[in-house]
Amino acid sequence: MIGWDMGAALALGQALGVPPIVMAELLPGIEAVMVLKLHEHMESERS
């Protein structure tokens, strides 16, 4: 996995009533942690 579809993530935030500026500020950090954890999980399953 490389990352999220930011357009879809922003649309989801809008549907939930979260202002786009807040989503734009928070999403990159959340995405980075999610991708890191997913890769760690995938590596642990290989062992």
mmCIF file as Biopython writes it, N, C-alpha, C and O atoms, coordinates in Angstrom:
data_model
#
loop_
_atom_site.group_PDB
_atom_site.id
_atom_site.type_symbol
_atom_site.label_atom_id
_atom_site.label_alt_id
_atom_site.label_comp_id
_atom_site.label_asym_id
_atom_site.label_entity_id
_atom_site.label_seq_id
_atom_site.pdbx_PDB_ins_code
_atom_site.Cartn_x
_atom_site.Cartn_y
_atom_site.Cartn_z
_atom_site.occupancy
_atom_site.B_iso_or_equiv
_atom_site.auth_seq_id
_atom_site.auth_asym_id
_atom_site.pdbx_PDB_model_num
ATOM 1   N N  . MET A ? 1  ? 0.842   -1.179  0.000  1.0 0.0 1  A 1 
ATOM 2   C CA . MET A ? 1  ? 0.000   0.000   0.000  1.0 0.0 1  A 1 
ATOM 3   C C  . MET A ? 1  ? 0.884   1.237   0.000  1.0 0.0 1  A 1 
ATOM 4   O O  . MET A ? 1  ? 1.860   1.320   0.746  1.0 0.0 1  A 1 
ATOM 5   N N  . ILE A ? 2  ? 0.535   2.178   -0.831 1.0 0.0 2  A 1 
ATOM 6   C CA . ILE A ? 2  ? 1.292   3.420   -0.932 1.0 0.0 2  A 1 
ATOM 7   C C  . ILE A ? 2  ? 0.650   4.520   -0.118 1.0 0.0 2  A 1 
ATOM 8   O O  . ILE A ? 2  ? 1.354   5.282   0.544  1.0 0.0 2  A 1 
ATOM 9   N N  . GLY A ? 3  ? -0.637  4.623   -0.147 1.0 0.0 3  A 1 
ATOM 10  C CA . GLY A ? 3  ? -1.315  5.683   0.586  1.0 0.0 3  A 1 
ATOM 11  C C  . GLY A ? 3  ? -2.802  5.689   0.300  1.0 0.0 3  A 1 
ATOM 12  O O  . GLY A ? 3  ? -3.329  4.803   -0.373 1.0 0.0 3  A 1 
ATOM 13  N N  . TRP A ? 4  ? -3.457  6.690   0.817  1.0 0.0 4  A 1 
ATOM 14  C CA . TRP A ? 4  ? -4.899  6.835   0.679  1.0 0.0 4  A 1 
ATOM 15  C C  . TRP A ? 4  ? -5.245  7.664   -0.534 1.0 0.0 4  A 1 
ATOM 16  O O  . TRP A ? 4  ? -4.415  8.413   -1.048 1.0 0.0 4  A 1 
ATOM 17  N N  . ASP A ? 5  ? -6.476  7.525   -0.986 1.0 0.0 5  A 1 
ATOM 18  C CA . ASP A ? 5  ? -7.060  8.410   -1.986 1.0 0.0 5  A 1 
ATOM 19  C C  . ASP A ? 5  ? -7.526  9.649   -1.216 1.0 0.0 5  A 1 
ATOM 20  O O  . ASP A ? 5  ? -8.576  9.633   -0.573 1.0 0.0 5  A 1 
ATOM 21  N N  . MET A ? 6  ? -6.734  10.716  -1.289 1.0 0.0 6  A 1 
ATOM 22  C CA . MET A ? 6  ? -7.038  11.909  -0.484 1.0 0.0 6  A 1 
ATOM 23  C C  . MET A ? 6  ? -8.340  12.573  -0.899 1.0 0.0 6  A 1 
ATOM 24  O O  . MET A ? 6  ? -9.032  13.150  -0.060 1.0 0.0 6  A 1 
ATOM 25  N N  . GLY A ? 7  ? -8.686  12.500  -2.182 1.0 0.0 7  A 1 
ATOM 26  C CA . GLY A ? 7  ? -9.967  13.060  -2.618 1.0 0.0 7  A 1 
ATOM 27  C C  . GLY A ? 7  ? -11.131 12.365  -1.934 1.0 0.0 7  A 1 
ATOM 28  O O  . GLY A ? 7  ? -12.081 13.007  -1.487 1.0 0.0 7  A 1 
ATOM 29  N N  . ALA A ? 8  ? -11.044 11.039  -1.859 1.0 0.0 8  A 1 
ATOM 30  C CA . ALA A ? 8  ? -12.100 10.276  -1.193 1.0 0.0 8  A 1 
ATOM 31  C C  . ALA A ? 8  ? -12.102 10.558  0.307  1.0 0.0 8  A 1 
ATOM 32  O O  . ALA A ? 8  ? -13.166 10.672  0.916  1.0 0.0 8  A 1 
ATOM 33  N N  . ALA A ? 9  ? -10.925 10.671  0.900  1.0 0.0 9  A 1 
ATOM 34  C CA . ALA A ? 9  ? -10.851 10.956  2.338  1.0 0.0 9  A 1 
ATOM 35  C C  . ALA A ? 9  ? -11.431 12.333  2.648  1.0 0.0 9  A 1 
ATOM 36  O O  . ALA A ? 9  ? -12.138 12.497  3.643  1.0 0.0 9  A 1 
ATOM 37  N N  . LEU A ? 10 ? -11.141 13.318  1.810  1.0 0.0 10 A 1 
ATOM 38  C CA . LEU A ? 10 ? -11.705 14.657  2.013  1.0 0.0 10 A 1 
ATOM 39  C C  . LEU A ? 10 ? -13.225 14.647  1.833  1.0 0.0 10 A 1 
ATOM 40  O O  . LEU A ? 10 ? -13.945 15.329  2.562  1.0 0.0 10 A 1 
ATOM 41  N N  . ALA A ? 11 ? -13.709 13.870  0.859  1.0 0.0 11 A 1 
ATOM 42  C CA . ALA A ? 11 ? -15.155 13.761  0.648  1.0 0.0 11 A 1 
ATOM 43  C C  . ALA A ? 11 ? -15.825 13.094  1.850  1.0 0.0 11 A 1 
ATOM 44  O O  . ALA A ? 11 ? -16.911 13.501  2.263  1.0 0.0 11 A 1 
ATOM 45  N N  . LEU A ? 12 ? -15.184 12.080  2.403  1.0 0.0 12 A 1 
ATOM 46  C CA . LEU A ? 12 ? -15.727 11.418  3.591  1.0 0.0 12 A 1 
ATOM 47  C C  . LEU A ? 12 ? -15.797 12.403  4.757  1.0 0.0 12 A 1 
ATOM 48  O O  . LEU A ? 12 ? -16.799 12.458  5.471  1.0 0.0 12 A 1 
ATOM 49  N N  . GLY A ? 13 ? -14.731 13.178  4.947  1.0 0.0 13 A 1 
ATOM 50  C CA . GLY A ? 13 ? -14.739 14.187  6.002  1.0 0.0 13 A 1 
ATOM 51  C C  . GLY A ? 13 ? -15.862 15.190  5.809  1.0 0.0 13 A 1 
ATOM 52  O O  . GLY A ? 13 ? -16.538 15.565  6.768  1.0 0.0 13 A 1 
ATOM 53  N N  . GLN A ? 14 ? -16.062 15.626  4.568  1.0 0.0 14 A 1 
ATOM 54  C CA . GLN A ? 14 ? -17.132 16.576  4.276  1.0 0.0 14 A 1 
ATOM 55  C C  . GLN A ? 14 ? -18.490 15.958  4.601  1.0 0.0 14 A 1 
ATOM 56  O O  . GLN A ? 14 ? -19.358 16.623  5.168  1.0 0.0 14 A 1 
ATOM 57  N N  . ALA A ? 15 ? -18.672 14.696  4.246  1.0 0.0 15 A 1 
ATOM 58  C CA . ALA A ? 15 ? -19.939 14.014  4.536  1.0 0.0 15 A 1 
ATOM 59  C C  . ALA A ? 15 ? -20.179 13.895  6.034  1.0 0.0 15 A 1 
ATOM 60  O O  . ALA A ? 15 ? -21.322 13.862  6.490  1.0 0.0 15 A 1 
ATOM 61  N N  . LEU A ? 16 ? -19.097 13.830  6.791  1.0 0.0 16 A 1 
ATOM 62  C CA . LEU A ? 16 ? -19.208 13.729  8.249  1.0 0.0 16 A 1 
ATOM 63  C C  . LEU A ? 16 ? -19.272 15.100  8.929  1.0 0.0 16 A 1 
ATOM 64  O O  . LEU A ? 16 ? -19.395 15.192  10.150 1.0 0.0 16 A 1 
ATOM 65  N N  . GLY A ? 17 ? -19.187 16.162  8.121  1.0 0.0 17 A 1 
ATOM 66  C CA . GLY A ? 17 ? -19.283 17.506  8.675  1.0 0.0 17 A 1 
ATOM 67  C C  . GLY A ? 17 ? -17.971 18.073  9.186  1.0 0.0 17 A 1 
ATOM 68  O O  . GLY A ? 17 ? -17.966 19.057  9.926  1.0 0.0 17 A 1 
ATOM 69  N N  . VAL A ? 18 ? -16.863 17.465  8.800  1.0 0.0 18 A 1 
ATOM 70  C CA . VAL A ? 18 ? -15.544 17.959  9.218  1.0 0.0 18 A 1 
ATOM 71  C C  . VAL A ? 18 ? -15.076 18.978  8.175  1.0 0.0 18 A 1 
ATOM 72  O O  . VAL A ? 18 ? -15.062 18.669  6.983  1.0 0.0 18 A 1 
ATOM 73  N N  . PRO A ? 19 ? -14.698 20.171  8.597  1.0 0.0 19 A 1 
ATOM 74  C CA . PRO A ? 19 ? -14.250 21.185  7.643  1.0 0.0 19 A 1 
ATOM 75  C C  . PRO A ? 19 ? -13.036 20.704  6.839  1.0 0.0 19 A 1 
ATOM 76  O O  . PRO A ? 19 ? -12.146 20.054  7.389  1.0 0.0 19 A 1 
ATOM 77  N N  . PRO A ? 20 ? -12.998 21.019  5.543  1.0 0.0 20 A 1 
ATOM 78  C CA . PRO A ? 20 ? -11.885 20.566  4.696  1.0 0.0 20 A 1 
ATOM 79  C C  . PRO A ? 20 ? -10.512 20.987  5.216  1.0 0.0 20 A 1 
ATOM 80  O O  . PRO A ? 20 ? -9.549  20.231  5.081  1.0 0.0 20 A 1 
ATOM 81  N N  . ILE A ? 21 ? -10.405 22.158  5.797  1.0 0.0 21 A 1 
ATOM 82  C CA . ILE A ? 21 ? -9.104  22.612  6.299  1.0 0.0 21 A 1 
ATOM 83  C C  . ILE A ? 21 ? -8.619  21.717  7.443  1.0 0.0 21 A 1 
ATOM 84  O O  . ILE A ? 21 ? -7.421  21.468  7.577  1.0 0.0 21 A 1 
ATOM 85  N N  . VAL A ? 22 ? -9.548  21.240  8.257  1.0 0.0 22 A 1 
ATOM 86  C CA . VAL A ? 22 ? -9.191  20.335  9.351  1.0 0.0 22 A 1 
ATOM 87  C C  . VAL A ? 22 ? -8.748  18.989  8.777  1.0 0.0 22 A 1 
ATOM 88  O O  . VAL A ? 22 ? -7.746  18.423  9.214  1.0 0.0 22 A 1 
ATOM 89  N N  . MET A ? 23 ? -9.493  18.483  7.803  1.0 0.0 23 A 1 
ATOM 90  C CA . MET A ? 23 ? -9.122  17.215  7.169  1.0 0.0 23 A 1 
ATOM 91  C C  . MET A ? 23 ? -7.753  17.329  6.503  1.0 0.0 23 A 1 
ATOM 92  O O  . MET A ? 23 ? -6.927  16.423  6.622  1.0 0.0 23 A 1 
ATOM 93  N N  . ALA A ? 24 ? -7.511  18.426  5.808  1.0 0.0 24 A 1 
ATOM 94  C CA . ALA A ? 24 ? -6.236  18.620  5.125  1.0 0.0 24 A 1 
ATOM 95  C C  . ALA A ? 24 ? -5.078  18.664  6.115  1.0 0.0 24 A 1 
ATOM 96  O O  . ALA A ? 24 ? -3.969  18.234  5.799  1.0 0.0 24 A 1 
ATOM 97  N N  . GLU A ? 25 ? -5.330  19.173  7.288  1.0 0.0 25 A 1 
ATOM 98  C CA . GLU A ? 25 ? -4.287  19.256  8.316  1.0 0.0 25 A 1 
ATOM 99  C C  . GLU A ? 25 ? -4.026  17.901  8.960  1.0 0.0 25 A 1 
ATOM 100 O O  . GLU A ? 25 ? -2.874  17.551  9.215  1.0 0.0 25 A 1 
ATOM 101 N N  . LEU A ? 26 ? -5.072  17.141  9.225  1.0 0.0 26 A 1 
ATOM 102 C CA . LEU A ? 26 ? -4.937  15.887  9.976  1.0 0.0 26 A 1 
ATOM 103 C C  . LEU A ? 26 ? -4.610  14.667  9.120  1.0 0.0 26 A 1 
ATOM 104 O O  . LEU A ? 26 ? -3.879  13.783  9.569  1.0 0.0 26 A 1 
ATOM 105 N N  . LEU A ? 27 ? -5.125  14.600  7.919  1.0 0.0 27 A 1 
ATOM 106 C CA . LEU A ? 27 ? -4.992  13.387  7.110  1.0 0.0 27 A 1 
ATOM 107 C C  . LEU A ? 27 ? -3.560  12.943  6.824  1.0 0.0 27 A 1 
ATOM 108 O O  . LEU A ? 27 ? -3.287  11.747  6.930  1.0 0.0 27 A 1 
ATOM 109 N N  . PRO A ? 28 ? -2.635  13.823  6.470  1.0 0.0 28 A 1 
ATOM 110 C CA . PRO A ? 28 ? -1.286  13.330  6.164  1.0 0.0 28 A 1 
ATOM 111 C C  . PRO A ? 28 ? -0.625  12.575  7.329  1.0 0.0 28 A 1 
ATOM 112 O O  . PRO A ? 28 ? 0.014   11.546  7.111  1.0 0.0 28 A 1 
ATOM 113 N N  . GLY A ? 29 ? -0.772  13.068  8.535  1.0 0.0 29 A 1 
ATOM 114 C CA . GLY A ? 29 ? -0.200  12.378  9.692  1.0 0.0 29 A 1 
ATOM 115 C C  . GLY A ? 29 ? -0.876  11.057  9.976  1.0 0.0 29 A 1 
ATOM 116 O O  . GLY A ? 29 ? -0.213  10.065  10.279 1.0 0.0 29 A 1 
ATOM 117 N N  . ILE A ? 30 ? -2.195  11.039  9.879  1.0 0.0 30 A 1 
ATOM 118 C CA . ILE A ? 30 ? -2.951  9.803   10.103 1.0 0.0 30 A 1 
ATOM 119 C C  . ILE A ? 30 ? -2.592  8.776   9.030  1.0 0.0 30 A 1 
ATOM 120 O O  . ILE A ? 30 ? -2.398  7.598   9.331  1.0 0.0 30 A 1 
ATOM 121 N N  . GLU A ? 31 ? -2.506  9.222   7.792  1.0 0.0 31 A 1 
ATOM 122 C CA . GLU A ? 31 ? -2.169  8.324   6.693  1.0 0.0 31 A 1 
ATOM 123 C C  . GLU A ? 31 ? -0.776  7.720   6.883  1.0 0.0 31 A 1 
ATOM 124 O O  . GLU A ? 31 ? -0.582  6.523   6.672  1.0 0.0 31 A 1 
ATOM 125 N N  . ALA A ? 32 ? 0.183   8.540   7.278  1.0 0.0 32 A 1 
ATOM 126 C CA . ALA A ? 32 ? 1.552   8.046   7.455  1.0 0.0 32 A 1 
ATOM 127 C C  . ALA A ? 32 ? 1.614   6.940   8.507  1.0 0.0 32 A 1 
ATOM 128 O O  . ALA A ? 32 ? 2.277   5.924   8.301  1.0 0.0 32 A 1 
ATOM 129 N N  . VAL A ? 33 ? 0.938   7.130   9.613  1.0 0.0 33 A 1 
ATOM 130 C CA . VAL A ? 33 ? 0.927   6.111   10.674 1.0 0.0 33 A 1 
ATOM 131 C C  . VAL A ? 33 ? 0.203   4.862   10.192 1.0 0.0 33 A 1 
ATOM 132 O O  . VAL A ? 33 ? 0.662   3.748   10.447 1.0 0.0 33 A 1 
ATOM 133 N N  . MET A ? 34 ? -0.911  5.025   9.505  1.0 0.0 34 A 1 
ATOM 134 C CA . MET A ? 34 ? -1.671  3.877   9.012  1.0 0.0 34 A 1 
ATOM 135 C C  . MET A ? 34 ? -0.842  3.043   8.036  1.0 0.0 34 A 1 
ATOM 136 O O  . MET A ? 34 ? -0.831  1.816   8.133  1.0 0.0 34 A 1 
ATOM 137 N N  . VAL A ? 35 ? -0.157  3.682   7.111  1.0 0.0 35 A 1 
ATOM 138 C CA . VAL A ? 35 ? 0.655   2.960   6.136  1.0 0.0 35 A 1 
ATOM 139 C C  . VAL A ? 35 ? 1.803   2.246   6.846  1.0 0.0 35 A 1 
ATOM 140 O O  . VAL A ? 35 ? 2.094   1.092   6.529  1.0 0.0 35 A 1 
ATOM 141 N N  . LEU A ? 36 ? 2.451   2.899   7.786  1.0 0.0 36 A 1 
ATOM 142 C CA . LEU A ? 36 ? 3.538   2.276   8.551  1.0 0.0 36 A 1 
ATOM 143 C C  . LEU A ? 36 ? 3.044   1.039   9.290  1.0 0.0 36 A 1 
ATOM 144 O O  . LEU A ? 36 ? 3.674   -0.015  9.220  1.0 0.0 36 A 1 
ATOM 145 N N  . LYS A ? 37 ? 1.941   1.155   9.984  1.0 0.0 37 A 1 
ATOM 146 C CA . LYS A ? 37 ? 1.395   0.032   10.750 1.0 0.0 37 A 1 
ATOM 147 C C  . LYS A ? 37 ? 0.957   -1.108  9.837  1.0 0.0 37 A 1 
ATOM 148 O O  . LYS A ? 37 ? 1.140   -2.277  10.175 1.0 0.0 37 A 1 
ATOM 149 N N  . LEU A ? 38 ? 0.385   -0.779  8.690  1.0 0.0 38 A 1 
ATOM 150 C CA . LEU A ? 38 ? -0.025  -1.813  7.755  1.0 0.0 38 A 1 
ATOM 151 C C  . LEU A ? 38 ? 1.189   -2.584  7.243  1.0 0.0 38 A 1 
ATOM 152 O O  . LEU A ? 38 ? 1.152   -3.811  7.156  1.0 0.0 38 A 1 
ATOM 153 N N  . HIS A ? 39 ? 2.261   -1.874  6.905  1.0 0.0 39 A 1 
ATOM 154 C CA . HIS A ? 39 ? 3.479   -2.546  6.452  1.0 0.0 39 A 1 
ATOM 155 C C  . HIS A ? 39 ? 4.081   -3.409  7.562  1.0 0.0 39 A 1 
ATOM 156 O O  . HIS A ? 39 ? 4.538   -4.522  7.299  1.0 0.0 39 A 1 
ATOM 157 N N  . GLU A ? 40 ? 4.085   -2.910  8.793  1.0 0.0 40 A 1 
ATOM 158 C CA . GLU A ? 40 ? 4.584   -3.704  9.921  1.0 0.0 40 A 1 
ATOM 159 C C  . GLU A ? 40 ? 3.760   -4.982  10.073 1.0 0.0 40 A 1 
ATOM 160 O O  . GLU A ? 40 ? 4.309   -6.062  10.289 1.0 0.0 40 A 1 
ATOM 161 N N  . HIS A ? 41 ? 2.450   -4.848  9.959  1.0 0.0 41 A 1 
ATOM 162 C CA . HIS A ? 41 ? 1.572   -6.014  10.091 1.0 0.0 41 A 1 
ATOM 163 C C  . HIS A ? 41 ? 1.839   -7.030  8.976  1.0 0.0 41 A 1 
ATOM 164 O O  . HIS A ? 41 ? 1.899   -8.234  9.225  1.0 0.0 41 A 1 
ATOM 165 N N  . MET A ? 42 ? 1.995   -6.537  7.758  1.0 0.0 42 A 1 
ATOM 166 C CA . MET A ? 42 ? 2.255   -7.434  6.634  1.0 0.0 42 A 1 
ATOM 167 C C  . MET A ? 42 ? 3.582   -8.158  6.810  1.0 0.0 42 A 1 
ATOM 168 O O  . MET A ? 42 ? 3.681   -9.345  6.496  1.0 0.0 42 A 1 
ATOM 169 N N  . GLU A ? 43 ? 4.596   -7.471  7.302  1.0 0.0 43 A 1 
ATOM 170 C CA . GLU A ? 43 ? 5.892   -8.096  7.534  1.0 0.0 43 A 1 
ATOM 171 C C  . GLU A ? 43 ? 5.820   -9.144  8.648  1.0 0.0 43 A 1 
ATOM 172 O O  . GLU A ? 43 ? 6.462   -10.191 8.555  1.0 0.0 43 A 1 
ATOM 173 N N  . SER A ? 44 ? 5.055   -8.873  9.684  1.0 0.0 44 A 1 
ATOM 174 C CA . SER A ? 44 ? 4.949   -9.825  10.797 1.0 0.0 44 A 1 
ATOM 175 C C  . SER A ? 44 ? 4.221   -11.093 10.359 1.0 0.0 44 A 1 
ATOM 176 O O  . SER A ? 44 ? 4.491   -12.171 10.889 1.0 0.0 44 A 1 
ATOM 177 N N  . GLU A ? 45 ? 3.313   -10.981 9.409  1.0 0.0 45 A 1 
ATOM 178 C CA . GLU A ? 45 ? 2.607   -12.170 8.908  1.0 0.0 45 A 1 
ATOM 179 C C  . GLU A ? 45 ? 3.502   -13.052 8.042  1.0 0.0 45 A 1 
ATOM 180 O O  . GLU A ? 45 ? 3.248   -14.250 7.913  1.0 0.0 45 A 1 
ATOM 181 N N  . ARG A ? 46 ? 4.535   -12.482 7.456  1.0 0.0 46 A 1 
ATOM 182 C CA . ARG A ? 46 ? 5.470   -13.257 6.634  1.0 0.0 46 A 1 
ATOM 183 C C  . ARG A ? 46 ? 6.380   -14.142 7.486  1.0 0.0 46 A 1 
ATOM 184 O O  . ARG A ? 46 ? 6.858   -15.180 7.027  1.0 0.0 46 A 1 
ATOM 185 N N  . SER A ? 47 ? 6.610   -13.726 8.714  1.0 0.0 47 A 1 
ATOM 186 C CA . SER A ? 47 ? 7.545   -14.457 9.580  1.0 0.0 47 A 1 
ATOM 187 C C  . SER A ? 47 ? 6.934   -15.701 10.160 1.0 0.0 47 A 1 
ATOM 188 O O  . SER A ? 47 ? 7.594   -16.422 10.908 1.0 0.0 47 A 1 
#
